[in-house]
Amino acid sequence: MRTYAADGPRMRGGRRSSMGLAGIVAVLLFVWLIIGAVAAGQRHYYDSAPTNCASTGTIAVTIFAGPLNYMGVNPKIADCQVDLPQPSP
């Protein structure tokens, strides 16, 4: 039985290792969110724990806006109403 070094890649599909489109999109999304998290930190949103859903929403929207924060977008959530479940009688 003969084994050739050139047979290895051909047996595994013969493709070079590449990220592909899904990998590139995942990396871009990750970088986008990291930039948004940095922007939220620069605005001191992490200094204290969120006390209501408006501050939590502002942090989330700022992170999702990503690099748009540096282009003048300053997303904020002004009012947020959450229905709390009532205890049963």
N, C-alpha and C positions, 0 to 999 in steps of 0.2 A: 504494500500500500504506500503510495507516494503522497506526500504533503508538500504543497508549494506555498510560499509566503504570499504570492499574489492571489491565492484562492480565498484568503480570509475576508477581505472586504466584499468580494463578489458573493460570498455565501451569506453575508449579512445585509444584502440589498445593494451593495456597491455604491451607496451614497456617502457623501462626506457629512460629517456632523455639522448641522446648521440649526439655528433657532427657528427658522421659518417665520411666517407672518404672525402666528399666534404668540410666539415668544417675543417678537419685536413689539407687538401691541401691549403685551403684559409689562415689559420693561418700561415703555413709554407711560403707561398708566401708573406704574409704581413711582416713576420720577415725578409725574404730574402731582400725585398725592403728597409726596415728600415736599415739593415746593409749596404746596398749600399749607402743610403743617408748619413749615418754617415761617410762612407769612402770618399764620395765627400766633405763633410764638413771638414774632416781632411786634405784634399788636398787644401783647401781654394778656391774651385770652386764657392762658394756662396758669396765671398767677394765683387764682383762687378757684376753688371747686365751683362748677356751675350750680347756681342756686335755683334755677327754674328752667323750663324747657326753651325759653327764648335765648338764654345764654348758651345752652347746649346746641340749639339750632344754629346760632351764629357761628360757633366753632365749626360745626359740620359743614355749613355752607361755605365758609372761608376755605376749609381744606379742599372741598370739591371744586371750588373755583380755581384752585391751583395757580398757575402763572398769570391768570387774568387779574389777580390781586395787584400785580406790579404794573398793570396797564390801566390802573385807575378804578377797577371794580372794588367796591367796598361793601360786600353783602352783609346785611344784618337782618335778624329776625326781631321785629319790634314787639309783637304780641303773640302769645301762644296760649291756647286754651286746651287743657287736657281733661277729659271727663274721667273723674276718679270713680271707681266702682263703689256703690253704696252697700253697706252691710245689710244682709237680709234680716228681716224681723224675726 
